[in-house]
């Protein structure tokens, strides 16, 4: 099958995504392209015309698919399972088998959803850890820590260290509204960040 012969269906509810994907496929030499905005439209198109490939939104890729097939279509069933179908049901339907396979498919999807949520939680925690590291130690030290697991001690000649504090801050807070205190702190921090950048200083923590 050549690229010109391949019939591809792009399914996505976002118009920009459909346009971008279709344009890229055309640049790669695929000419027979169709699009659908949802699963209902996609099924209608699949029933009415043949397709060699269906590209789905990634959020749909974990939805289990059970093929329904007659006993004499076993070769097609095997091919569909090889392509990612979850299971198949023979026709005519057996009520016990229907209930068991639907239940098993839904349980498998629930497990995959839990795994995906756990992985997203881990990624979020890793991102938060990175943000905390960058907030308290220099970027060069963060890179070294990630690459080697440790930060090697070094000697630096001619280093000047600046430590700044706000004198009488507790009494100042007692005399002013919280909104005023926060606004002044924000202005002070922004000024300090500008000074650090102008003088190419290595800020440890604000």
C-alpha angles and dihedrals in degrees: 000000000000125000090251091055098047115103113210130187117203115201120191134131092218114085093205091053092050092049095046095047093046092049092051092048090051090051087054091056102264110135108167101075131155129181135208129189097211145003095271093056090043092054091049091053093045090053093049101044139017122258131189096201138016120202112202132191108268090240088067098049095091095053107114117237122206115198118220112211143159119245092255092057097068094126091057091047091053091050092050092050090049087054092053110279112150099221143321139242122212122224128269092048123242109211095215093048091046092053093046097048096044090049092048092049092051092048090051090050091050090053091049091048090052091049091050092049091049091050091049089051091052091050091049091050091048090051091049091050090052091050091051092048092051089048095057108028134037120272092244090056091048091053092049092047091053094046100044107014092239139061111232115225114245138185118234123194123217098010121163118202122202121198117184129193135174110244116221094005095149092054090045090055091051091056098046140057117257091245090056093048093050093047092051092046090051092052091047093050093048090051091049092049090052091051091050091051095045093052096038092237124168105241114208101183141341 
